Structure formats: structure tokens, C-alpha cells
Amino acid sequence: MLIVLEGIDGAGTTTQAARLAEALRADGRDVHLTREPSDGPVGTLLREFLSGNHAPVDQTTLALLFAADRADHLHREVEPAIARGAVVISDRWYHSSLAYQGTDEKRAWISVLNERARRPELTVFLDVDPEVAARRRSAARRREEIFDRIETQRAIADGYRSVIETLSETERIATLDGERDPDAVTADLVALARQTCAEAGAAPR
């Protein structure tokens, strides 16, 4: 199965994805931890664009690259892991594209680009105020990326909430308060993942 963590930059998705992987492995499950942009060739190019190492790139190009990376990621990494019986945990999926690159009518077009992307069995959105996330990024001394301006992050946070409200009609999406103590967030996340695995009949080995 596929479990996805989503949230704005600094929400804690990377940390919590790693913690979830550790907990499920301790249960005896085969777990494959991954991320988007992926570590494949398209994902590597995307990370270069996001870091600002190249000339400014427009949102249409970014949306196309993210969709291409997701298709490659699914074929090259995610589907083979699921086929062997692993629980795949991905730090971001198509929800990010809809929140980051999509507004109004653009969101419908981005949805079409991602029609063939696998729908997660569980998506967890870590809800964190953009100012809190910005302080976390600063404390971690993360290099600033093209989406990191506070005004942009506020718009993306609003975009996430809109996307989640819409997709929750057809997908299993849970929202957790990502500003709480990290251990409390992890406990709730692990409980949600274990429940999803149990309902899907994915027993530990």
C-alpha cells in the first residue's frame, strides 16, 4: 500500500515519514521510504530548479516536470516495492502539485496530468502555520528555495486546505496538528497507519 505525508515546507513531513517507517519496520513490515521530487533523473532536475540554481522557471514547466517525475517514480520505484508487498511511505505526492502549482482552473489541468498516479491508501496532512514552519526552516538552516517566501507559503497552506477538502470526498485523508510535540504527532500518525494496514489486510511478516 501507499501512505503519503503532505504539508508545507517545514511542516515535518520528512521527519515524520522516517519515524513512521521505523515504527512499521519494528512491527515486522517491509517498508520502502521515498520522497518527491524523487531521486530519479527528473526529480534530480526538479531539485535544481527548486534550489534556484537555474534561470527562473514558470509554473507550467514545473507542473509538467512534477507529473513526469511522479510517473517515473511510480514506475521505477513505487510500484515494484508495492508488488513485493511493501508499505511505501512517500514524503509528498500529487497533493503537493495541486497545492503548490494549482490555483482555480489550473488545478483541473494538473489533476489531468496526474490521472495515472496511484491513489494512496492513506494521506496525512500535517497542518502547520506558515510562520511556525518558517522558524523551523530557519532553525534548521535550510537553504531557501523558490517557494519559501512567507507570502507564498501562506498561499500554499490555503491551497492545501482547499485540495484536501475536495479530495477527502474520494480519498482517505487525515489532518494532524503538526505544531504539537513531535512524539505526539508520531503516535497519531503510527496509529492511523496501523489502522489502515489492518483494514487492508496487510499483516506484518
GROMACS elastic network, one bead per residue, 0.5 to 0.9 nm:
[ bonds ]
;  ai    aj funct       b0    kb
    1    82     6  0.60809   500
    1    85     6  0.78206   500
    1    86     6  0.69543   500
    1    87     6  0.50148   500
    1    88     6  0.61120   500
    1    89     6  0.85674   500
    1   120     6  0.72471   500
    1   121     6  0.62107   500
    1   122     6  0.86032   500
    1   197     6  0.79107   500
    1   200     6  0.84036   500
    1   202     6  0.82034   500
    2    78     6  0.82311   500
    2    82     6  0.76593   500
    2    86     6  0.87619   500
    2    87     6  0.60408   500
    2    89     6  0.60174   500
    2    90     6  0.74452   500
    2   118     6  0.82485   500
    2   119     6  0.78267   500
    2   121     6  0.55885   500
    2   122     6  0.68740   500
    2   123     6  0.85477   500
    3    87     6  0.73501   500
    3    88     6  0.61103   500
    3    90     6  0.63413   500
    3    91     6  0.88371   500
    3   120     6  0.56816   500
    3   121     6  0.60356   500
    3   123     6  0.58203   500
    3   124     6  0.79022   500
    3   193     6  0.75570   500
    4    17     6  0.83457   500
    4    88     6  0.82774   500
    4    89     6  0.57485   500
    4    91     6  0.60606   500
    4    92     6  0.59789   500
    4    93     6  0.65528   500
    4   120     6  0.65367   500
    4   121     6  0.83380   500
    4   122     6  0.63305   500
    4   124     6  0.62482   500
    4   125     6  0.84943   500
    5    13     6  0.57439   500
    5    14     6  0.82178   500
    5    16     6  0.80953   500
    5    17     6  0.67776   500
    5    89     6  0.76713   500
    5    90     6  0.63840   500
    5    91     6  0.51669   500
    5    92     6  0.55284   500
    5    93     6  0.78707   500
    5   122     6  0.86331   500
    5   123     6  0.58398   500
    5   125     6  0.60011   500
    5   126     6  0.73874   500
    6    11     6  0.82555   500
    6    12     6  0.89722   500
    6    13     6  0.62444   500
    6    90     6  0.88885   500
    6    91     6  0.66839   500
    6    92     6  0.51392   500
    6    93     6  0.74890   500
    6    95     6  0.72756   500
    6    96     6  0.69271   500
    6   123     6  0.72342   500
    6   124     6  0.61128   500
    6   126     6  0.62140   500
    6   127     6  0.87409   500
    6   160     6  0.86779   500
    7    10     6  0.78611   500
    7    11     6  0.54493   500
    7    12     6  0.76316   500
    7    13     6  0.64991   500
    7    92     6  0.78646   500
    7    96     6  0.78085   500
    7   124     6  0.85294   500
    7   125     6  0.55598   500
    7   126     6  0.51638   500
    7   127     6  0.64073   500
    7   128     6  0.75408   500
    7   157     6  0.77880   500
    7   160     6  0.75497   500
    7   178     6  0.88400   500
    8    11     6  0.54544   500
    8    12     6  0.85259   500
    8    13     6  0.84837   500
    8    96     6  0.85064   500
    8   100     6  0.89601   500
    8   126     6  0.80768   500
    8   127     6  0.79946   500
    8   128     6  0.74343   500
    8   129     6  0.87987   500
    8   130     6  0.74683   500
    8   133     6  0.75194   500
    8   153     6  0.68918   500
    8   154     6  0.89857   500
    8   156     6  0.70165   500
    8   157     6  0.63629   500
    8   160     6  0.82042   500
    9    12     6  0.77550   500
    9    13     6  0.83069   500
    9   130     6  0.83652   500
    9   133     6  0.65637   500
    9   134     6  0.78535   500
    9   137     6  0.76956   500
    9   147     6  0.84861   500
    9   148     6  0.73676   500
    9   153     6  0.77879   500
   10    13     6  0.76603   500
   10    14     6  0.88449   500
   10   128     6  0.81074   500
   10   130     6  0.82680   500
   10   132     6  0.80028   500
   10   134     6  0.65603   500
   10   135     6  0.82468   500
   10   136     6  0.58742   500
   10   137     6  0.56153   500
   11    14     6  0.84850   500
   11   126     6  0.60756   500
   11   127     6  0.69324   500
   11   128     6  0.55795   500
   11   129     6  0.83361   500
   11   130     6  0.84879   500
   11   132     6  0.84202   500
   11   133     6  0.57332   500
   11   136     6  0.83004   500
   11   178     6  0.63108   500
   11   179     6  0.79410   500
   12    15     6  0.53440   500
   12    16     6  0.60190   500
   12    17     6  0.83818   500
   12   126     6  0.73234   500
   12   128     6  0.87623   500
   12   133     6  0.84658   500
   12   136     6  0.89617   500
   12   178     6  0.71400   500
   12   182     6  0.84488   500
   13    16     6  0.52135   500
   13    17     6  0.58241   500
   13    18     6  0.85360   500
   13    91     6  0.60676   500
   13    92     6  0.79047   500
   13   125     6  0.85562   500
   13   126     6  0.70924   500
   14    17     6  0.52042   500
   14    18     6  0.63544   500
   14    19     6  0.87387   500
   14    35     6  0.82987   500
   14    91     6  0.60234   500
   15    18     6  0.53656   500
   15    19     6  0.63496   500
   15    20     6  0.87468   500
   15   182     6  0.88454   500
   16    20     6  0.60043   500
   16    21     6  0.84880   500
   16    91     6  0.89230   500
   16   182     6  0.79330   500
   16   185     6  0.78307   500
   16   186     6  0.62534   500
   16   189     6  0.80101   500
   17    20     6  0.51138   500
   17    21     6  0.61756   500
   17    22     6  0.86730   500
   17    33     6  0.74699   500
   17    34     6  0.87557   500
   17    89     6  0.66642   500
   17    90     6  0.72669   500
   17    91     6  0.63388   500
   17   186     6  0.89364   500
   18    21     6  0.51223   500
   18    22     6  0.62809   500
   18    23     6  0.87573   500
   18    33     6  0.72777   500
   18    89     6  0.86480   500
   19    22     6  0.51088   500
   19    23     6  0.62767   500
   19    24     6  0.87503   500
   19   186     6  0.68238   500
   19   190     6  0.85573   500
   20    23     6  0.51085   500
   20    24     6  0.61946   500
   20    25     6  0.84978   500
   20    89     6  0.81307   500
   20   186     6  0.69326   500
   20   187     6  0.89264   500
   20   189     6  0.70979   500
   20   190     6  0.58935   500
   20   193     6  0.81395   500
   21    24     6  0.53075   500
   21    25     6  0.60801   500
   21    26     6  0.85614   500
   21    31     6  0.62255   500
   21    32     6  0.76115   500
   21    33     6  0.65771   500
   21    87     6  0.87632   500
   21    88     6  0.87485   500
   21    89     6  0.70476   500
   22    25     6  0.51879   500
   22    26     6  0.62085   500
   22    27     6  0.88087   500
   22    31     6  0.84897   500
   23    26     6  0.50644   500
   23    27     6  0.65083   500
   23   190     6  0.70255   500
   24    28     6  0.67165   500
   24    29     6  0.56842   500
   24    30     6  0.79071   500
   24    31     6  0.70167   500
   24    87     6  0.85349   500
   24   190     6  0.77193   500
   24   193     6  0.83924   500
   24   194     6  0.78382   500
   24   204     6  0.85605   500
   25    28     6  0.50751   500
   25    30     6  0.63124   500
   25    31     6  0.62319   500
   25   204     6  0.88217   500
   26    29     6  0.72327   500
   27   204     6  0.63321   500
   27   205     6  0.84294   500
   28   203     6  0.88901   500
   28   204     6  0.51113   500
   28   205     6  0.55148   500
   29    85     6  0.89342   500
   29    86     6  0.71781   500
   29    87     6  0.73350   500
   29   202     6  0.88043   500
   29   203     6  0.77439   500
   29   205     6  0.58329   500
   30    81     6  0.89958   500
   30    84     6  0.88067   500
   30    85     6  0.70613   500
   30    87     6  0.62291   500
   30    88     6  0.86469   500
   30   204     6  0.78747   500
   30   205     6  0.76884   500
   31    81     6  0.84094   500
   31    85     6  0.87861   500
   31    86     6  0.51626   500
   31    88     6  0.58464   500
   31    89     6  0.73183   500
   32    78     6  0.82146   500
   32    81     6  0.67147   500
   32    82     6  0.86237   500
   32    86     6  0.63251   500
   32    87     6  0.61582   500
   32    89     6  0.62028   500
   32    90     6  0.84310   500
   33    87     6  0.84525   500
   33    88     6  0.59558   500
   33    90     6  0.61138   500
   33    91     6  0.80466   500
   34    38     6  0.72899   500
   34    39     6  0.85384   500
   34    77     6  0.85298   500
   34    78     6  0.82690   500
   34    88     6  0.73530   500
   34    89     6  0.61475   500
   34    91     6  0.63581   500
   34    92     6  0.89624   500
   35    38     6  0.53914   500
   35    39     6  0.77520   500
   35    89     6  0.80168   500
   35    92     6  0.62071   500
   35    93     6  0.80356   500
   36    39     6  0.77950   500
   36    43     6  0.71340   500
   36    66     6  0.84407   500
   36    69     6  0.81025   500
   36    70     6  0.75878   500
   36    73     6  0.83294   500
   36    90     6  0.72103   500
   36    91     6  0.61933   500
   36    92     6  0.55567   500
   36    93     6  0.65303   500
   37    40     6  0.82921   500
   37    42     6  0.80413   500
   37    44     6  0.73106   500
   37    45     6  0.89828   500
   37    46     6  0.66295   500
   37    47     6  0.68256   500
   37    66     6  0.71168   500
   37    69     6  0.68776   500
   37    70     6  0.77642   500
   37    73     6  0.87189   500
   37    91     6  0.88951   500
   37    92     6  0.80709   500
   37    93     6  0.87043   500
   38    41     6  0.81329   500
   38    42     6  0.76017   500
   38    44     6  0.69967   500
   38    46     6  0.87729   500
   38    47     6  0.88725   500
   38    69     6  0.68075   500
   38    70     6  0.76586   500
   38    72     6  0.87670   500
   38    73     6  0.63366   500
   39    42     6  0.79854   500
   39    43     6  0.55171   500
   39    44     6  0.57925   500
   39    73     6  0.83724   500
   40    43     6  0.52150   500
   40    44     6  0.60255   500
   40    45     6  0.87131   500
   40    69     6  0.75210   500
   40    72     6  0.76415   500
   40    73     6  0.70177   500
   40    76     6  0.84834   500
   41    44     6  0.51708   500
   41    45     6  0.64315   500
   41    46     6  0.87612   500
   41    69     6  0.79834   500
   41    72     6  0.88479   500
   42    45     6  0.51477   500
   42    46     6  0.62365   500
   42    47     6  0.87951   500
   42    65     6  0.69286   500
   42    66     6  0.80430   500
   42    68     6  0.71053   500
   42    69     6  0.51416   500
   42    70     6  0.88701   500
   42    72     6  0.79005   500
   42    73     6  0.89871   500
   43    47     6  0.62694   500
   43    48     6  0.87395   500
   43    65     6  0.80786   500
   43    66     6  0.76152   500
   43    68     6  0.87731   500
   43    69     6  0.55506   500
   43    70     6  0.84186   500
   43    73     6  0.84589   500
   44    47     6  0.52426   500
   44    48     6  0.65792   500
   44    49     6  0.89848   500
   45    48     6  0.51675   500
   45    49     6  0.65311   500
   45    50     6  0.88179   500
   45    65     6  0.86542   500
   46    49     6  0.50670   500
   46    50     6  0.61367   500
   46    51     6  0.85841   500
   46    62     6  0.76773   500
   46    65     6  0.69822   500
   46    66     6  0.74382   500
   46    69     6  0.83708   500
   47    51     6  0.60919   500
   47    52     6  0.87183   500
   48    51     6  0.52640   500
   48    52     6  0.66128   500
   48    53     6  0.56961   500
   48    54     6  0.70172   500
   49    52     6  0.52907   500
   49    53     6  0.60433   500
   49    54     6  0.58506   500
   49    55     6  0.80274   500
   49    56     6  0.78468   500
   49    57     6  0.71979   500
   49    62     6  0.84547   500
   49   145     6  0.88306   500
   49   146     6  0.82243   500
   50    53     6  0.76644   500
   50    54     6  0.87302   500
   50   145     6  0.55538   500
   50   146     6  0.55660   500
   50   147     6  0.76521   500
   51    54     6  0.81353   500
   51   143     6  0.77551   500
   51   144     6  0.71014   500
   51   146     6  0.64280   500
   52    55     6  0.71672   500
   52    56     6  0.71767   500
   52    57     6  0.89404   500
   52   144     6  0.87110   500
   52   145     6  0.64587   500
   52   146     6  0.61801   500
   53    56     6  0.88091   500
   54    57     6  0.79132   500
   56   146     6  0.89543   500
   57    60     6  0.84588   500
   57    61     6  0.67028   500
   57    62     6  0.70326   500
   58    61     6  0.55639   500
   58    62     6  0.64842   500
   58    63     6  0.88463   500
   59    63     6  0.60044   500
   59    64     6  0.85635   500
   59   101     6  0.61435   500
   59   102     6  0.87938   500
   60    63     6  0.51423   500
   60    64     6  0.62779   500
   60    65     6  0.86281   500
   60   101     6  0.79941   500
   61    64     6  0.52041   500
   61    65     6  0.61474   500
   61    66     6  0.86096   500
   62    65     6  0.50496   500
   62    66     6  0.60499   500
   62    67     6  0.85503   500
   62    97     6  0.89779   500
   62   101     6  0.76724   500
   63    66     6  0.52007   500
   63    67     6  0.62169   500
   63    68     6  0.86006   500
   63    97     6  0.67389   500
   63    98     6  0.88942   500
   63   101     6  0.62958   500
   63   102     6  0.84909   500
   63   110     6  0.68745   500
   63   113     6  0.83112   500
   64    67     6  0.51761   500
   64    68     6  0.61181   500
   64    69     6  0.85455   500
   64   110     6  0.83326   500
   64   113     6  0.74851   500
   65    68     6  0.50044   500
   65    69     6  0.59938   500
   65    70     6  0.84722   500
   66    69     6  0.50460   500
   66    70     6  0.60735   500
   66    71     6  0.86345   500
   66    94     6  0.84279   500
   66    97     6  0.70658   500
   67    70     6  0.50560   500
   67    71     6  0.62322   500
   67    72     6  0.86513   500
   67    94     6  0.79235   500
   67    97     6  0.80907   500
   67   110     6  0.81610   500
   67   113     6  0.61228   500
   67   114     6  0.60259   500
   67   117     6  0.85558   500
   68    71     6  0.51703   500
   68    72     6  0.62285   500
   68    73     6  0.84308   500
   68   113     6  0.86528   500
   68   114     6  0.89262   500
   69    72     6  0.50989   500
   69    73     6  0.58361   500
   69    74     6  0.84422   500
   70    74     6  0.59589   500
   70    75     6  0.85219   500
   70    93     6  0.76125   500
   70    94     6  0.77683   500
   70   114     6  0.80810   500
   70   117     6  0.71009   500
   71    74     6  0.51931   500
   71    75     6  0.62499   500
   71    76     6  0.84803   500
   71   114     6  0.81598   500
   71   116     6  0.76368   500
   71   117     6  0.66337   500
   72    75     6  0.51870   500
   72    76     6  0.57505   500
   72    77     6  0.79577   500
   73    76     6  0.52760   500
   73    77     6  0.54361   500
   73    78     6  0.63082   500
   73    79     6  0.85346   500
   74    77     6  0.56941   500
   74    79     6  0.55886   500
   74    80     6  0.83548   500
   74   117     6  0.72873   500
   74   118     6  0.76692   500
   75    78     6  0.64804   500
   75    79     6  0.57786   500
   75    80     6  0.73683   500
   76    79     6  0.71255   500
   76    80     6  0.70244   500
   77    80     6  0.57559   500
   77    81     6  0.63975   500
   77    82     6  0.88906   500
   78    81     6  0.53371   500
   78    82     6  0.62749   500
   78    83     6  0.86164   500
   78    88     6  0.67671   500
   78    90     6  0.88870   500
   79    82     6  0.50659   500
   79    83     6  0.59622   500
   79    84     6  0.87172   500
   79    88     6  0.89721   500
   79   118     6  0.88944   500
   80    84     6  0.64626   500
   80    85     6  0.89080   500
   80    86     6  0.88976   500
   81    84     6  0.53688   500
   81    85     6  0.66688   500
   81    86     6  0.54454   500
   81    87     6  0.76592   500
   81    88     6  0.69204   500
   82    85     6  0.50581   500
   82    87     6  0.64967   500
   82    88     6  0.66723   500
   83    86     6  0.72961   500
   85   202     6  0.83684   500
   87   197     6  0.85524   500
   87   202     6  0.86120   500
   90    93     6  0.68562   500
   92    95     6  0.71695   500
   92    96     6  0.61566   500
   92    97     6  0.89696   500
   93    96     6  0.59169   500
   93    97     6  0.74992   500
   93   117     6  0.87652   500
   93   120     6  0.87141   500
   94    97     6  0.51360   500
   94    98     6  0.64975   500
   94    99     6  0.87454   500
   94   110     6  0.88676   500
   94   111     6  0.83151   500
   94   114     6  0.68312   500
   94   117     6  0.75581   500
   94   119     6  0.89581   500
   95    98     6  0.51792   500
   95    99     6  0.62233   500
   95   100     6  0.85326   500
   95   160     6  0.75210   500
   95   163     6  0.71246   500
   95   164     6  0.79428   500
   95   167     6  0.88522   500
   96    99     6  0.50608   500
   96   100     6  0.57476   500
   96   101     6  0.79582   500
   96   156     6  0.89874   500
   96   160     6  0.76110   500
   97   100     6  0.52440   500
   97   101     6  0.54084   500
   97   102     6  0.67076   500
   97   107     6  0.86348   500
   97   110     6  0.72793   500
   97   111     6  0.87963   500
   98   101     6  0.57234   500
   98   103     6  0.76629   500
   98   106     6  0.85085   500
   98   107     6  0.57451   500
   98   108     6  0.87053   500
   98   110     6  0.64964   500
   98   111     6  0.72971   500
   98   159     6  0.75827   500
   98   160     6  0.77005   500
   98   163     6  0.68339   500
   99   102     6  0.56020   500
   99   103     6  0.75975   500
   99   107     6  0.82473   500
   99   155     6  0.86381   500
   99   156     6  0.56245   500
   99   157     6  0.75890   500
   99   158     6  0.80375   500
   99   161     6  0.83517   500
   99   162     6  0.81377   500
   99   163     6  0.65624   500
  100   103     6  0.83422   500
  100   147     6  0.82130   500
  100   152     6  0.89118   500
  100   153     6  0.88475   500
  100   155     6  0.84612   500
  100   156     6  0.55815   500
  100   157     6  0.88062   500
  100   159     6  0.72018   500
  100   160     6  0.80579   500
  101   106     6  0.77253   500
  101   107     6  0.76194   500
  101   110     6  0.79578   500
  101   156     6  0.86445   500
  102   105     6  0.77369   500
  102   106     6  0.50510   500
  102   108     6  0.79703   500
  102   109     6  0.83370   500
  102   110     6  0.67256   500
  102   111     6  0.89805   500
  102   159     6  0.77190   500
  103   106     6  0.53015   500
  103   107     6  0.54133   500
  103   108     6  0.87299   500
  103   159     6  0.73567   500
  104   107     6  0.56825   500
  104   108     6  0.75459   500
  105   108     6  0.55280   500
  105   109     6  0.69748   500
  106   109     6  0.51925   500
  106   110     6  0.62444   500
  106   111     6  0.86166   500
  107   110     6  0.50404   500
  107   111     6  0.60945   500
  107   112     6  0.87110   500
  107   163     6  0.89126   500
  108   111     6  0.50487   500
  108   112     6  0.64734   500
  108   113     6  0.88900   500
  109   112     6  0.51464   500
  109   113     6  0.64657   500
  109   114     6  0.88799   500
  110   114     6  0.64023   500
  110   115     6  0.87359   500
  111   114     6  0.51493   500
  111   115     6  0.61067   500
  112   115     6  0.51034   500
  112   116     6  0.84856   500
  113   116     6  0.78359   500
  113   117     6  0.87758   500
  114   117     6  0.53039   500
  114   118     6  0.87729   500
  115   118     6  0.82790   500
  116   119     6  0.87695   500
  119   122     6  0.85902   500
  119   171     6  0.76640   500
  120   123     6  0.62911   500
  120   171     6  0.77489   500
  120   172     6  0.78883   500
  121   171     6  0.76996   500
  121   172     6  0.65770   500
  121   173     6  0.87710   500
  121   196     6  0.73438   500
  121   197     6  0.88450   500
  121   200     6  0.86661   500
  122   171     6  0.76968   500
  122   172     6  0.53329   500
  122   173     6  0.59939   500
  122   174     6  0.77006   500
  122   192     6  0.83072   500
  122   193     6  0.74182   500
  122   196     6  0.70298   500
  123   171     6  0.80642   500
  123   172     6  0.63608   500
  123   174     6  0.63277   500
  123   175     6  0.85479   500
  124   172     6  0.86349   500
  124   173     6  0.57275   500
  124   175     6  0.57129   500
  124   176     6  0.70767   500
  124   189     6  0.76475   500
  124   192     6  0.87019   500
  125   160     6  0.84606   500
  125   164     6  0.82369   500
  125   173     6  0.73012   500
  125   174     6  0.61942   500
  125   176     6  0.61928   500
  125   177     6  0.85292   500
  125   178     6  0.84390   500
  126   174     6  0.87080   500
  126   175     6  0.60429   500
  126   176     6  0.50913   500
  126   177     6  0.59492   500
  126   179     6  0.83514   500
  126   185     6  0.86734   500
  127   157     6  0.82269   500
  127   161     6  0.88537   500
  127   175     6  0.66384   500
  127   176     6  0.60145   500
  127   177     6  0.51168   500
  127   178     6  0.51266   500
  127   179     6  0.73942   500
  128   131     6  0.83978   500
  128   132     6  0.66883   500
  128   133     6  0.64265   500
  128   157     6  0.83061   500
  128   176     6  0.89729   500
  128   177     6  0.66846   500
  128   178     6  0.52563   500
  128   179     6  0.56628   500
  129   132     6  0.52817   500
  129   133     6  0.62850   500
  129   134     6  0.86905   500
  129   154     6  0.81291   500
  129   157     6  0.78710   500
  129   178     6  0.87586   500
  129   179     6  0.78393   500
  130   134     6  0.60557   500
  130   135     6  0.86908   500
  130   150     6  0.67518   500
  130   151     6  0.87659   500
  130   153     6  0.59026   500
  130   154     6  0.57965   500
  130   157     6  0.71592   500
  131   134     6  0.50254   500
  131   135     6  0.63537   500
  131   136     6  0.87226   500
  131   150     6  0.71865   500
  131   153     6  0.87201   500
  131   154     6  0.85178   500
  132   135     6  0.52324   500
  132   136     6  0.63773   500
  132   137     6  0.88333   500
  132   179     6  0.77723   500
  133   136     6  0.50437   500
  133   137     6  0.62824   500
  133   138     6  0.86482   500
  133   153     6  0.89513   500
  133   179     6  0.88331   500
  134   137     6  0.51367   500
  134   138     6  0.61971   500
  134   139     6  0.86145   500
  134   148     6  0.78861   500
  134   149     6  0.87249   500
  134   150     6  0.72650   500
  134   153     6  0.87009   500
  135   138     6  0.50370   500
  135   139     6  0.60710   500
  135   140     6  0.85522   500
  136   139     6  0.50771   500
  136   140     6  0.61511   500
  136   141     6  0.85159   500
  136   142     6  0.88927   500
  137   140     6  0.51188   500
  137   141     6  0.61171   500
  137   142     6  0.54639   500
  137   143     6  0.83005   500
  137   144     6  0.84369   500
  138   142     6  0.62931   500
  138   143     6  0.86290   500
  138   144     6  0.89173   500
  139   142     6  0.78360   500
  141   144     6  0.87294   500
  142   145     6  0.87941   500
  144   147     6  0.82142   500
  144   148     6  0.61323   500
  144   149     6  0.84864   500
  145   148     6  0.54496   500
  145   149     6  0.83498   500
  146   149     6  0.74245   500
  147   150     6  0.84600   500
  147   152     6  0.60745   500
  147   153     6  0.67754   500
  147   156     6  0.88066   500
  148   151     6  0.83690   500
  148   152     6  0.66253   500
  148   153     6  0.62086   500
  149   152     6  0.52311   500
  149   153     6  0.62358   500
  149   154     6  0.87298   500
  150   154     6  0.61622   500
  150   155     6  0.86740   500
  151   154     6  0.51891   500
  151   155     6  0.64257   500
  151   156     6  0.87317   500
  152   155     6  0.51525   500
  152   156     6  0.61790   500
  152   157     6  0.86393   500
  153   157     6  0.60502   500
  153   158     6  0.85941   500
  154   157     6  0.51232   500
  154   158     6  0.63739   500
  154   159     6  0.85874   500
  155   158     6  0.51652   500
  155   159     6  0.61298   500
  155   160     6  0.87130   500
  156   160     6  0.61036   500
  156   161     6  0.86773   500
  157   160     6  0.51232   500
  157   161     6  0.64657   500
  157   162     6  0.87951   500
  158   161     6  0.52464   500
  158   162     6  0.63476   500
  158   163     6  0.86796   500
  159   162     6  0.51504   500
  159   163     6  0.60847   500
  159   164     6  0.85241   500
  160   163     6  0.50583   500
  160   164     6  0.59860   500
  160   165     6  0.84651   500
  161   164     6  0.51708   500
  161   165     6  0.60969   500
  161   166     6  0.86715   500
  162   165     6  0.52102   500
  162   166     6  0.63735   500
  162   167     6  0.87048   500
  163   166     6  0.52289   500
  163   167     6  0.60306   500
  163   168     6  0.83326   500
  164   167     6  0.51144   500
  164   168     6  0.56668   500
  164   169     6  0.87661   500
  164   173     6  0.71931   500
  164   174     6  0.89112   500
  164   175     6  0.88348   500
  165   168     6  0.54461   500
  165   169     6  0.73662   500
  166   169     6  0.60350   500
  166   170     6  0.81210   500
  167   170     6  0.56098   500
  167   171     6  0.57909   500
  167   172     6  0.83470   500
  167   173     6  0.78293   500
  168   172     6  0.61393   500
  168   173     6  0.57151   500
  168   174     6  0.85047   500
  169   172     6  0.81981   500
  174   192     6  0.83478   500
  175   178     6  0.87793   500
  176   179     6  0.88418   500
  176   185     6  0.70984   500
  176   188     6  0.78546   500
  176   189     6  0.79892   500
  177   180     6  0.61952   500
  177   185     6  0.73370   500
  178   181     6  0.80264   500
  178   182     6  0.76215   500
  178   185     6  0.64773   500
  179   182     6  0.78787   500
  179   185     6  0.84443   500
  180   183     6  0.82953   500
  180   184     6  0.66610   500
  180   185     6  0.65363   500
  181   184     6  0.53820   500
  181   185     6  0.65239   500
  181   186     6  0.88228   500
  182   185     6  0.50536   500
  182   186     6  0.61240   500
  182   187     6  0.86396   500
  183   187     6  0.61627   500
  183   188     6  0.87713   500
  184   187     6  0.51113   500
  184   188     6  0.64175   500
  184   189     6  0.85879   500
  185   188     6  0.53529   500
  185   189     6  0.60933   500
  185   190     6  0.86034   500
  186   190     6  0.59844   500
  186   191     6  0.84622   500
  187   190     6  0.52964   500
  187   191     6  0.62061   500
  187   192     6  0.87334   500
  188   191     6  0.51044   500
  188   192     6  0.62481   500
  188   193     6  0.86797   500
  189   192     6  0.51988   500
  189   193     6  0.62361   500
  189   194     6  0.86483   500
  190   193     6  0.50552   500
  190   194     6  0.60374   500
  190   195     6  0.84723   500
  191   194     6  0.52051   500
  191   195     6  0.61144   500
  191   196     6  0.85922   500
  192   195     6  0.51809   500
  192   196     6  0.61941   500
  192   197     6  0.86732   500
  193   196     6  0.50733   500
  193   197     6  0.61484   500
  193   198     6  0.85680   500
  194   197     6  0.50604   500
  194   198     6  0.60892   500
  194   199     6  0.85792   500
  195   198     6  0.50996   500
  195   199     6  0.61512   500
  195   200     6  0.85826   500
  196   199     6  0.51666   500
  196   200     6  0.61850   500
  196   201     6  0.86180   500
  196   202     6  0.85770   500
  197   200     6  0.51276   500
  197   201     6  0.61634   500
  197   202     6  0.50381   500
  197   203     6  0.70708   500
  197   204     6  0.89663   500
  198   201     6  0.50293   500
  198   202     6  0.58850   500
  198   203     6  0.66591   500
  199   202     6  0.76600   500
  200   203     6  0.85686   500
